[in-house]
Amino acid sequence: MAIPTCQRLGARMPAKDDAFAAVALAGTLVVASACATLGSAPAYFGSLDVEVTVEGRDDASGVEVTAGEQTAETGSDGVVSFEELPAFEPLTVTATLGEATTEDTVTLDEGQRASMSLVLSAQNTDLAITELLLAGPEQIPVEQSADVSVAVEYEGSEPLSYDWSISSDWAIESDASSASITAPAEAGVLGEVSVTVSTDAGASATASRELESVDCDEEPLPCVLYGSSVRHRVTIDTSELDETLIDVPLVLPLDSADIDHEAAAENGADVRLAEPPLTGTLDHEIDTWTAEDTSYVWVRIPELAPGGDEHELWLYYGNPDVGDGQDPGGVWSSGYGAVWHAAALDEDTGLLSDSTEHDNIAESPLADWSGRLGPGFIGEAFETDGHDGVDVGAEPPPTFFAASPTESLDFDDAFTLEAVVDIDDDWRDLGSDGDGVDWAIVLSGPDGSDERAYLGIGRRGGGVINCRVHPAAADEPTRNDQPEDAIPDAAQLVIGDGFLYLACSYDGENLRAYIDGELVHDVPIDPGGPLVGQAADEDFFIGRRHNDRRFGGLIDGVRVSTAARSDAWIRVQQAAMAGDITDVGPAEALE
């Protein structure tokens, strides 16, 4: 304890008979005189021990502690001591670590050694590594390099430090949040790359990825992806998704400004798509590939689930050593009986190929379709003329397609019909067969005198979506546009304003109609159940039905499913085709 410079007021004075009274008195008077001369109040002191705990850290070193006018820094035990602190008055004690701070107040007695504890809730200790990304699979070809990067969730302003490490036999060169790792020369060597991200305030997070070196002859996939020179991160917005979709095909619009067409093979043949952890490629089909405009690639997503904000894919290309990786049959393997894209039309033969594995080729009586392909909603669309103003009884222009149904189109208890169309303003005249019934049928079949189902445009109002189904137990088919007073306003079509995505579905109990992904009419079917039988010689028609009523306008694509698609399935199709839920990131060079 330090000796005070002034005695406290009212302290005992030496007695007169004390042998040292004169000396003591003189000393006291001198001191008093000095205090009076200086104009200071008498000072009294105490001592203080401060113990600091930092939440989220094993030690509390490096914390700056201030008590009055004194400052000290904690060691690993988090304890600092202060001497000669003013007594008998409130004393503020503050602990600071980076951007985090805390304080408390203590009042010391004279000569007292007090202690206090401070708990520092270090601001922004909630640092998290959200992703540790490899440029390809965890299997890396021998002696090849792969990029790895770390994405961090952190809202503070403190600088982050990155500590990378890797197993022996593997090499790594790091640069802050990214690194390049190189596999050993021998195949089958296991390893692990890890990174610890930390702040000066003590917040930290660690992530790791397992690695394996592989021989390209035995494990071709890693070599395909690591042999690519460009990749893009692709995300699908799932924030509005309300159910899990299995094996759902979605289209990815690829803006020509984002794609390095000089690096890609002709017609996008070297394109590959994969999901983390990149254990296999996804089935895909290129609808349109062009350096001048938007390209469109269909991809089958094994599982698209709600509960998050996005679903991640990686798009690769720029590998001259691989062939065409498309698998259209795999894309459309989840209950599709036929898928006819306009881009699959052979203009010289009038044959419209089927993208499914069922090979339901649609054939037109018109062999020469040159000049009838133009821009569609996605890729291209072909133009049908309807009746084109010809006299009833004359042979109308044969701008339609017929497909002899295979077993894949034999839906007997459920279906979904889809089409992307731009309806001609004169659709009524083009669709009428002269009997005053103004219908325009886009897709119909199996199409004898009593077809099971069709999708088209009905005559009510300015034109409504027209869905039909005929269960075997019913004497007559049911259409959603009958009776007229039961048609909701939402089923009315806006014609002449561009492409519309139309869909009809039947699940054995309800007939549902959709416009641009939204359910606009839900009609209970009683009796429902299985549909009327199908004759072997009854065709599917695109652009008409059995008694004409042809469609006039542009058809982008047509799909037939042997399952009733859900509202979420239809809705996500529209959103993907419109480019509302997909985002393709910038090109990342891999060389």
C-alpha positions as CSV (number, residue, x, y, z in Angstrom):
1,M,0.0,0.0,0.0
2,A,1.5,3.4,-1.0
3,I,1.7,6.1,1.7
4,P,-0.8,8.9,1.1
5,T,0.5,12.4,0.5
6,C,-2.0,14.0,2.8
7,Q,-3.7,12.7,6.0
8,R,-7.4,12.5,6.1
9,L,-9.3,15.4,7.7
10,G,-10.0,14.7,11.4
11,A,-7.1,12.3,11.8
12,R,-5.6,12.0,15.3
13,M,-2.9,14.7,16.1
14,P,0.1,13.9,18.3
15,A,-0.4,14.6,22.1
16,K,1.4,17.5,23.7
17,D,3.3,15.3,26.1
18,D,4.6,13.1,23.3
19,A,8.3,13.3,23.1
20,F,8.2,13.8,19.5
21,A,5.2,16.2,19.6
22,A,7.1,19.1,18.2
23,V,8.6,17.1,15.5
24,A,5.3,15.3,14.6
25,L,3.4,18.5,14.8
26,A,5.8,20.3,12.7
27,G,5.6,17.5,10.2
28,T,1.9,17.5,10.2
29,L,1.7,21.3,9.8
30,V,4.2,21.1,7.0
31,V,2.1,18.5,5.2
32,A,-1.1,20.4,5.9
33,S,0.5,23.5,4.6
34,A,1.6,21.7,1.5
35,C,-2.0,20.4,0.9
36,A,-3.4,23.8,1.5
37,T,-0.9,25.4,-0.7
38,L,-1.6,23.0,-3.6
39,G,-5.3,23.6,-3.3
40,S,-6.0,19.8,-3.3
41,A,-8.3,17.7,-1.2
42,P,-6.7,14.9,0.8
43,A,-6.4,11.7,-1.4
44,Y,-7.0,8.1,-0.3
45,F,-6.2,5.0,-2.3
46,G,-7.1,1.3,-2.8
47,S,-6.1,-1.5,-5.1
48,L,-8.1,-3.5,-7.6
49,D,-7.8,-6.9,-9.3
50,V,-9.9,-7.4,-12.4
51,E,-10.6,-10.8,-14.0
52,V,-11.9,-10.7,-17.6
53,T,-13.7,-13.6,-19.3
54,V,-14.3,-13.5,-23.1
55,E,-17.3,-15.5,-24.3
56,G,-16.4,-17.9,-27.1
57,R,-12.7,-18.1,-26.3
58,D,-10.6,-20.4,-24.2
59,D,-8.4,-17.5,-23.0
60,A,-8.8,-13.8,-22.4
61,S,-5.5,-12.5,-23.5
62,G,-5.1,-9.2,-25.2
63,V,-8.0,-7.4,-23.6
64,E,-7.4,-3.7,-22.8
65,V,-8.7,-2.9,-19.3
66,T,-9.0,0.7,-18.1
67,A,-9.6,1.7,-14.5
68,G,-9.7,5.5,-13.9
69,E,-6.6,6.8,-15.6
70,Q,-4.7,3.6,-15.6
71,T,-4.7,1.0,-18.5
72,A,-3.3,-2.5,-18.6
73,E,-3.6,-5.5,-21.0
74,T,-4.6,-9.0,-19.9
75,G,-2.5,-12.1,-20.2
76,S,-3.7,-15.6,-21.0
77,D,-5.3,-15.8,-17.5
78,G,-7.3,-12.6,-18.2
79,V,-6.3,-10.9,-14.9
80,V,-4.8,-7.4,-14.4
81,S,-4.1,-5.6,-11.1
82,F,-4.2,-1.8,-10.4
83,E,-2.5,0.0,-7.5
84,E,-3.2,3.5,-6.1
85,L,-6.7,3.9,-7.4
86,P,-8.8,6.6,-5.9
87,A,-10.9,5.5,-2.9
88,F,-14.3,6.7,-1.7
89,E,-15.6,7.7,-5.2
90,P,-17.2,5.6,-8.0
91,L,-14.6,4.2,-10.4
92,T,-15.5,3.0,-13.9
93,V,-13.7,0.0,-15.2
94,T,-13.8,-0.8,-18.9
95,A,-12.7,-3.9,-20.9
96,T,-12.2,-3.7,-24.7
97,L,-11.3,-6.3,-27.3
98,G,-11.5,-5.1,-30.9
99,E,-15.0,-3.8,-31.4
100,A,-16.4,-5.4,-28.2
101,T,-16.5,-3.5,-24.9
102,T,-18.0,-3.8,-21.5
103,E,-17.8,-1.8,-18.2
104,D,-18.7,-1.8,-14.5
105,T,-18.4,0.5,-11.6
106,V,-16.7,0.0,-8.2
107,T,-16.1,2.1,-5.1
108,L,-12.9,1.3,-3.1
109,D,-12.3,1.9,0.6
110,E,-9.0,3.3,1.9
111,G,-6.4,0.6,1.9
112,Q,-8.8,-2.0,0.4
113,R,-7.7,-4.6,-2.2
114,A,-10.9,-5.3,-4.1
115,S,-11.6,-7.7,-6.9
116,M,-14.2,-7.7,-9.7
117,S,-15.1,-9.7,-12.8
118,L,-16.0,-8.6,-16.2
119,V,-17.6,-10.8,-18.9
120,L,-16.9,-9.6,-22.4
121,S,-19.4,-10.7,-25.0
122,A,-17.1,-10.1,-28.0
123,Q,-19.1,-8.5,-30.7
124,N,-19.5,-10.5,-34.0
125,T,-18.2,-13.8,-32.5
126,D,-20.9,-15.5,-34.6
127,L,-18.5,-16.0,-37.4
128,A,-19.5,-19.0,-39.6
129,I,-18.0,-20.7,-42.6
130,T,-21.0,-21.2,-44.9
131,E,-19.2,-23.1,-47.7
132,L,-15.8,-24.6,-48.5
133,L,-15.9,-25.0,-52.3
134,L,-13.9,-27.2,-54.5
135,A,-13.7,-26.5,-58.2
136,G,-14.7,-30.1,-58.8
137,P,-15.3,-33.4,-57.0
138,E,-13.3,-34.4,-53.9
139,Q,-11.6,-36.9,-56.2
140,I,-8.8,-35.1,-57.9
141,P,-6.8,-36.5,-60.8
142,V,-3.2,-37.4,-60.0
143,E,-0.8,-34.4,-60.2
144,Q,-3.6,-32.1,-61.2
145,S,-4.6,-28.9,-59.3
146,A,-7.9,-27.8,-58.0
147,D,-9.1,-24.5,-56.7
148,V,-10.7,-24.3,-53.3
149,S,-12.3,-21.3,-51.7
150,V,-14.1,-20.5,-48.4
151,A,-17.3,-18.4,-48.0
152,V,-17.7,-16.8,-44.6
153,E,-20.8,-15.3,-42.9
154,Y,-19.6,-12.4,-40.8
155,E,-21.0,-8.9,-40.3
156,G,-18.1,-7.3,-38.5
157,S,-15.6,-4.8,-39.8
158,E,-12.5,-6.6,-38.4
159,P,-10.1,-8.1,-40.9
160,L,-10.3,-11.9,-41.2
161,S,-7.3,-14.1,-41.2
162,Y,-7.2,-17.5,-43.0
163,D,-5.0,-20.4,-41.9
164,W,-5.0,-23.2,-44.5
165,S,-3.6,-26.7,-44.0
166,I,-3.4,-30.0,-46.0
167,S,-2.4,-33.5,-45.4
168,S,1.1,-34.7,-46.2
169,D,1.8,-35.9,-49.8
170,W,-0.6,-33.1,-51.0
171,A,0.5,-29.6,-51.9
172,I,-1.3,-26.3,-51.2
173,E,-0.7,-22.6,-52.1
174,S,-3.1,-20.2,-50.4
175,D,-4.1,-16.6,-50.8
176,A,-6.5,-15.4,-48.2
177,S,-9.9,-16.9,-48.8
178,S,-8.8,-19.2,-51.7
179,A,-6.1,-21.8,-52.3
180,S,-4.9,-24.2,-55.0
181,I,-4.3,-27.8,-54.0
182,T,-2.3,-30.4,-56.0
183,A,-2.8,-34.1,-55.8
184,P,0.1,-36.5,-55.4
185,A,1.5,-38.5,-58.3
186,E,0.0,-41.8,-56.9
187,A,-3.7,-42.7,-57.1
188,G,-5.7,-43.7,-54.1
189,V,-4.0,-41.2,-51.7
190,L,-6.5,-39.9,-49.1
191,G,-6.1,-36.4,-47.7
192,E,-7.9,-33.5,-46.1
193,V,-7.8,-29.7,-46.7
194,S,-8.9,-27.5,-43.9
195,V,-9.1,-23.8,-43.2
196,T,-9.6,-21.8,-40.0
197,V,-11.0,-18.3,-40.3
198,S,-10.5,-16.0,-37.4
199,T,-10.7,-12.4,-36.2
200,D,-8.5,-10.4,-33.8
201,A,-11.5,-10.4,-31.4
202,G,-11.1,-14.2,-31.1
203,A,-14.0,-15.4,-33.2
204,S,-13.1,-18.4,-35.4
205,A,-14.6,-21.2,-37.5
206,T,-13.0,-24.2,-39.1
207,A,-14.1,-26.3,-42.1
208,S,-12.5,-29.2,-44.0
209,R,-13.0,-31.3,-47.1
210,E,-11.8,-34.9,-47.7
211,L,-9.7,-35.6,-50.8
212,E,-8.6,-38.5,-52.8
213,S,-6.2,-38.7,-55.8
214,V,-7.6,-40.8,-58.7
215,D,-6.5,-42.3,-62.0
216,C,-8.5,-40.8,-64.9
217,D,-8.8,-44.2,-66.6
218,E,-10.7,-45.6,-63.6
219,E,-12.6,-42.4,-62.4
220,P,-13.5,-40.4,-65.6
221,L,-15.9,-37.9,-63.9
222,P,-13.2,-35.9,-62.0
223,C,-11.1,-35.7,-65.2
224,V,-14.1,-34.4,-67.1
225,L,-14.8,-31.6,-64.6
226,Y,-11.2,-30.8,-63.8
227,G,-10.4,-30.8,-67.5
228,S,-12.9,-28.0,-68.0
229,S,-11.5,-24.5,-68.4
230,V,-14.6,-22.6,-67.2
231,R,-17.3,-23.0,-64.6
232,H,-20.3,-21.0,-63.4
233,R,-22.1,-21.2,-60.1
234,V,-25.9,-21.6,-60.8
235,T,-28.5,-21.1,-58.2
236,I,-32.3,-21.9,-58.2
237,D,-34.4,-19.8,-55.9
238,T,-36.5,-22.1,-53.7
239,S,-37.8,-19.6,-51.2
240,E,-41.3,-19.8,-52.6
241,L,-41.3,-23.6,-53.0
242,D,-43.9,-25.3,-50.8
243,E,-43.2,-29.0,-51.6
244,T,-40.3,-31.3,-52.5
245,L,-40.1,-32.0,-56.2
246,I,-38.3,-35.2,-57.3
247,D,-36.6,-35.5,-60.7
248,V,-38.0,-32.2,-61.9
249,P,-36.8,-30.9,-65.3
250,L,-36.0,-27.1,-65.3
251,V,-34.6,-24.9,-68.0
252,L,-31.6,-22.7,-67.4
253,P,-31.5,-19.5,-69.5
254,L,-27.8,-18.7,-70.3
255,D,-27.2,-15.1,-71.4
256,S,-24.7,-14.9,-74.2
257,A,-22.9,-12.2,-72.3
258,D,-22.2,-14.5,-69.4
259,I,-21.0,-17.6,-71.4
260,D,-17.5,-17.8,-72.8
261,H,-18.5,-19.2,-76.1
262,E,-14.9,-19.2,-77.4
263,A,-14.0,-21.7,-74.6
264,A,-17.1,-23.9,-75.1
265,A,-17.3,-26.6,-77.8
266,E,-19.5,-26.3,-80.8
267,N,-23.2,-26.4,-79.9
268,G,-22.2,-26.7,-76.2
269,A,-21.2,-30.4,-76.6
270,D,-18.8,-30.2,-73.6
271,V,-21.3,-28.7,-71.2
272,R,-21.6,-30.6,-68.0
273,L,-23.8,-29.9,-64.9
274,A,-23.2,-31.2,-61.4
275,E,-24.5,-30.7,-57.8
276,P,-22.3,-30.5,-54.8
277,P,-20.5,-32.6,-53.6
278,L,-20.0,-33.2,-57.4
279,T,-20.2,-37.0,-57.3
280,G,-21.8,-37.2,-60.7
281,T,-23.1,-35.2,-63.5
282,L,-26.8,-34.3,-64.0
283,D,-28.8,-35.3,-67.1
284,H,-29.2,-32.3,-69.4
285,E,-30.5,-31.4,-72.8
286,I,-29.6,-28.3,-74.9
287,D,-32.7,-26.8,-76.3
288,T,-30.8,-23.9,-77.9
289,W,-27.1,-22.9,-78.0
290,T,-26.2,-19.6,-79.5
291,A,-23.5,-17.0,-79.1
292,E,-25.8,-14.3,-80.4
293,D,-28.7,-14.6,-77.9
294,T,-29.8,-16.5,-74.9
295,S,-29.1,-20.3,-74.8
296,Y,-31.4,-22.7,-73.0
297,V,-30.4,-25.9,-71.3
298,W,-32.8,-28.3,-69.6
299,V,-31.5,-30.1,-66.6
300,R,-33.1,-32.8,-64.4
301,I,-32.9,-31.9,-60.7
302,P,-32.9,-35.1,-58.5
303,E,-34.5,-33.3,-55.6
304,L,-35.6,-29.7,-55.3
305,A,-36.7,-29.1,-51.7
306,P,-38.2,-26.2,-49.8
307,G,-36.8,-24.9,-46.5
308,G,-33.9,-22.9,-47.9
309,D,-33.3,-19.9,-50.1
310,E,-31.5,-21.6,-53.0
311,H,-30.4,-24.8,-54.7
312,E,-26.9,-24.9,-56.1
313,L,-25.5,-26.3,-59.3
314,W,-22.2,-26.0,-61.2
315,L,-22.0,-25.5,-64.9
316,Y,-18.8,-26.6,-66.6
317,Y,-17.5,-26.4,-70.2
318,G,-14.2,-25.8,-72.1
319,N,-12.9,-29.4,-72.1
320,P,-11.8,-30.4,-75.6
321,D,-11.2,-34.0,-74.6
322,V,-14.9,-34.9,-74.0
323,G,-17.8,-35.6,-76.4
324,D,-21.4,-34.6,-76.3
325,G,-22.7,-35.2,-72.8
326,Q,-26.5,-34.7,-73.4
327,D,-29.0,-37.2,-72.2
328,P,-32.5,-35.9,-73.2
329,G,-34.1,-39.2,-72.2
330,G,-32.7,-38.9,-68.7
331,V,-34.0,-35.3,-68.4
332,W,-37.6,-36.4,-69.2
333,S,-37.6,-39.7,-67.4
334,S,-40.0,-38.8,-64.6
335,G,-43.3,-39.8,-66.1
336,Y,-43.2,-37.9,-69.4
337,G,-44.7,-39.8,-72.3
338,A,-43.6,-37.3,-75.0
339,V,-41.8,-33.9,-75.1
340,W,-41.8,-32.0,-78.4
341,H,-39.5,-28.9,-78.6
342,A,-39.9,-26.6,-81.5
343,A,-36.1,-26.7,-81.9
344,A,-36.4,-30.4,-82.7
345,L,-38.4,-29.8,-85.9
346,D,-36.6,-30.8,-89.0
347,E,-37.6,-28.1,-91.5
348,D,-36.9,-30.2,-94.5
349,T,-39.0,-33.3,-93.6
350,G,-41.7,-32.0,-91.3
351,L,-40.6,-34.5,-88.6
352,L,-40.8,-33.4,-84.9
353,S,-38.6,-35.4,-82.7
354,D,-39.5,-36.5,-79.2
355,S,-37.0,-35.8,-76.4
356,T,-38.0,-38.7,-74.2
357,E,-36.6,-42.2,-74.6
358,H,-40.0,-43.3,-76.1
359,D,-39.2,-41.8,-79.5
360,N,-42.8,-40.6,-80.2
361,I,-42.0,-38.8,-83.5
362,A,-44.7,-36.5,-84.7
363,E,-45.1,-36.2,-88.5
364,S,-46.7,-33.3,-90.5
365,P,-48.4,-33.6,-93.8
366,L,-46.4,-30.5,-94.7
367,A,-42.8,-31.6,-95.5
368,D,-41.3,-28.1,-96.0
369,W,-41.4,-26.1,-92.9
370,S,-38.7,-23.6,-93.9
371,G,-39.5,-20.1,-92.8
372,R,-41.9,-21.3,-90.2
373,L,-39.4,-21.3,-87.3
374,G,-38.9,-18.1,-85.3
375,P,-38.2,-16.8,-81.8
376,G,-40.1,-18.6,-79.0
377,F,-40.6,-18.2,-75.3
378,I,-37.5,-20.3,-74.9
379,G,-35.4,-20.9,-78.0
380,E,-37.6,-21.4,-81.1
381,A,-41.3,-21.7,-82.0
382,F,-43.0,-23.0,-85.1
383,E,-46.0,-21.4,-86.8
384,T,-49.2,-23.1,-87.5
385,D,-51.8,-21.6,-89.8
386,G,-55.1,-23.1,-88.6
387,H,-57.5,-22.9,-91.5
388,D,-55.9,-19.8,-92.8
389,G,-59.2,-18.5,-94.3
390,V,-59.8,-21.3,-96.7
391,D,-63.3,-22.3,-97.7
392,V,-65.0,-25.1,-95.7
393,G,-64.6,-28.3,-97.6
394,A,-61.4,-27.3,-99.2
395,E,-58.2,-28.9,-98.0
396,P,-56.8,-26.7,-95.2
397,P,-53.0,-26.0,-94.9
398,P,-51.6,-29.1,-93.3
399,T,-49.6,-27.2,-90.6
400,F,-50.2,-29.8,-87.8
401,F,-48.5,-32.9,-86.5
402,A,-49.7,-36.4,-85.7
403,A,-47.9,-39.0,-83.6
404,S,-48.9,-42.6,-83.5
405,P,-49.1,-43.3,-79.8
406,T,-46.8,-45.8,-78.2
407,E,-47.4,-47.4,-74.8
408,S,-45.8,-44.4,-73.2
409,L,-48.7,-42.3,-74.2
410,D,-51.3,-44.7,-72.9
411,F,-52.4,-42.7,-69.9
412,D,-55.5,-44.2,-68.5
413,D,-56.1,-42.6,-65.1
414,A,-54.0,-39.4,-64.9
415,F,-52.3,-37.0,-67.2
416,T,-50.8,-33.5,-67.6
417,L,-50.8,-31.7,-71.0
418,E,-48.6,-28.6,-71.4
419,A,-47.9,-26.2,-74.2
420,V,-46.2,-22.8,-74.6
421,V,-48.1,-20.9,-77.3
422,D,-48.6,-17.4,-78.8
423,I,-52.2,-17.3,-79.9
424,D,-53.0,-15.5,-83.2
425,D,-55.3,-12.6,-82.8
426,D,-57.6,-14.2,-85.5
427,W,-57.7,-17.5,-83.6
428,R,-61.5,-17.7,-83.9
429,D,-61.5,-17.6,-87.7
430,L,-58.5,-19.9,-87.9
431,G,-59.9,-22.4,-85.6
432,S,-63.5,-22.6,-86.9
433,D,-64.5,-25.5,-89.1
434,G,-67.6,-23.7,-90.4
435,D,-70.1,-25.0,-87.9
436,G,-69.9,-22.0,-85.7
437,V,-67.9,-23.7,-83.0
438,D,-64.8,-21.6,-82.4
439,W,-62.3,-23.8,-80.7
440,A,-58.6,-24.0,-81.3
441,I,-56.9,-27.2,-80.1
442,V,-53.2,-27.2,-79.3
443,L,-52.8,-30.8,-78.1
444,S,-55.4,-33.6,-78.4
445,G,-55.4,-37.3,-78.0
446,P,-55.6,-40.2,-78.3
447,D,-57.8,-38.6,-81.0
448,G,-60.6,-40.7,-82.4
449,S,-64.2,-39.6,-82.4
450,D,-64.1,-39.4,-78.6
451,E,-60.6,-38.4,-77.4
452,R,-59.5,-38.9,-73.8
453,A,-58.2,-35.4,-73.3
454,Y,-57.2,-32.1,-75.0
455,L,-55.8,-28.7,-74.3
456,G,-56.8,-25.7,-76.3
457,I,-58.6,-22.4,-76.4
458,G,-62.4,-22.2,-75.8
459,R,-64.8,-19.7,-77.4
460,R,-66.2,-18.2,-74.2
461,G,-65.6,-14.5,-73.8
462,G,-62.5,-13.3,-75.4
463,G,-61.1,-16.9,-75.2
464,V,-60.5,-19.1,-72.2
465,I,-58.2,-22.0,-71.5
466,N,-60.0,-25.2,-72.5
467,C,-59.3,-28.5,-70.8
468,R,-61.3,-31.7,-71.5
469,V,-61.3,-35.2,-69.9
470,H,-63.6,-38.2,-70.6
471,P,-63.7,-40.8,-67.8
472,A,-64.9,-44.2,-68.9
473,A,-67.7,-44.1,-66.2
474,A,-69.1,-40.9,-67.6
475,D,-71.5,-40.7,-70.5
476,E,-70.1,-37.4,-71.7
477,P,-66.7,-35.7,-71.4
478,T,-66.2,-32.8,-69.1
479,R,-64.8,-29.4,-70.1
480,N,-63.8,-26.7,-67.8
481,D,-65.5,-24.1,-70.0
482,Q,-69.0,-25.5,-69.5
483,P,-71.3,-24.2,-68.3
484,E,-70.3,-20.7,-69.3
485,D,-71.4,-19.1,-66.1
486,A,-69.1,-21.3,-64.1
487,I,-65.9,-20.1,-65.8
488,P,-63.8,-17.9,-63.4
489,D,-62.4,-14.7,-64.6
490,A,-58.9,-16.0,-64.1
491,A,-59.4,-18.6,-66.8
492,Q,-59.8,-15.8,-69.5
493,L,-56.8,-15.6,-71.8
494,V,-54.9,-12.4,-72.7
495,I,-54.5,-13.0,-76.4
496,G,-52.1,-11.1,-78.6
497,D,-49.7,-10.1,-75.8
498,G,-47.0,-12.8,-76.3
499,F,-46.5,-16.4,-75.2
500,L,-48.6,-18.2,-72.6
501,Y,-47.8,-21.3,-70.7
502,L,-50.9,-23.5,-70.6
503,A,-51.5,-26.7,-68.8
504,C,-54.3,-29.2,-68.0
505,S,-54.0,-32.0,-65.4
506,Y,-56.3,-34.8,-64.2
507,D,-55.7,-37.0,-61.2
508,G,-58.9,-39.1,-61.4
509,E,-60.9,-36.7,-59.3
510,N,-60.3,-33.2,-60.5
511,L,-59.6,-31.5,-63.8
512,R,-57.3,-28.5,-63.3
513,A,-56.4,-25.6,-65.7
514,Y,-53.3,-23.4,-65.4
515,I,-52.2,-20.2,-67.1
516,D,-48.6,-19.1,-66.7
517,G,-48.0,-21.4,-63.8
518,E,-51.1,-20.4,-61.8
519,L,-54.1,-22.6,-61.1
520,V,-57.1,-20.8,-62.6
521,H,-59.8,-23.4,-62.6
522,D,-60.3,-26.6,-60.5
523,V,-63.3,-28.7,-61.6
524,P,-64.4,-31.8,-59.6
525,I,-65.1,-34.7,-61.9
526,D,-68.0,-37.0,-60.9
527,P,-67.8,-39.8,-61.9
528,G,-64.1,-39.7,-62.3
529,G,-61.6,-42.6,-62.4
530,P,-60.0,-44.2,-65.4
531,L,-60.4,-42.8,-68.9
532,V,-62.1,-44.1,-72.0
533,G,-60.2,-46.8,-73.8
534,Q,-57.6,-46.0,-76.5
535,A,-57.6,-47.6,-79.9
536,A,-54.3,-48.6,-81.4
537,D,-54.9,-46.4,-84.5
538,E,-55.8,-43.2,-82.7
539,D,-53.2,-40.5,-83.0
540,F,-52.0,-37.6,-80.9
541,F,-52.4,-34.3,-82.7
542,I,-50.5,-31.1,-82.2
543,G,-52.2,-28.1,-83.6
544,R,-55.6,-29.7,-84.2
545,R,-58.1,-32.3,-83.1
546,H,-59.8,-35.1,-85.0
547,N,-62.4,-32.8,-86.6
548,D,-60.0,-30.0,-87.3
549,R,-60.6,-27.0,-85.0
550,R,-57.0,-26.1,-85.8
551,F,-54.7,-23.8,-83.8
552,G,-53.4,-20.6,-85.4
553,G,-50.3,-19.1,-83.9
554,L,-46.8,-20.1,-82.6
555,I,-46.1,-23.3,-80.6
556,D,-42.9,-23.3,-78.6
557,G,-43.1,-26.7,-77.1
558,V,-45.6,-29.4,-76.0
559,R,-45.3,-32.0,-73.2
560,V,-47.5,-35.0,-72.2
561,S,-47.1,-36.6,-68.8
562,T,-48.7,-39.8,-67.6
563,A,-49.0,-38.2,-64.1
564,A,-51.0,-35.4,-62.7
565,R,-48.4,-32.7,-61.9
566,S,-48.8,-30.7,-58.7
567,D,-49.4,-27.0,-58.5
568,A,-45.8,-26.5,-57.3
569,W,-44.5,-28.5,-60.3
570,I,-46.4,-26.4,-62.8
571,R,-45.5,-23.1,-61.0
572,V,-41.8,-23.9,-61.0
573,Q,-41.8,-24.7,-64.7
574,Q,-43.2,-21.2,-65.5
575,A,-40.8,-19.5,-63.1
576,A,-37.8,-21.3,-64.7
577,M,-38.8,-20.6,-68.3
578,A,-39.4,-16.9,-67.4
579,G,-35.9,-16.8,-65.8
580,D,-37.4,-15.7,-62.5
581,I,-35.8,-18.3,-60.2
582,T,-32.5,-19.2,-61.9
583,D,-29.2,-17.2,-61.7
584,V,-26.0,-18.0,-63.5
585,G,-22.9,-16.5,-61.9
586,P,-19.9,-15.1,-63.8
587,A,-17.5,-17.3,-65.6
588,E,-14.6,-18.6,-63.4
589,A,-11.5,-19.7,-65.1
590,L,-10.1,-23.0,-63.9
591,E,-6.7,-22.9,-65.7
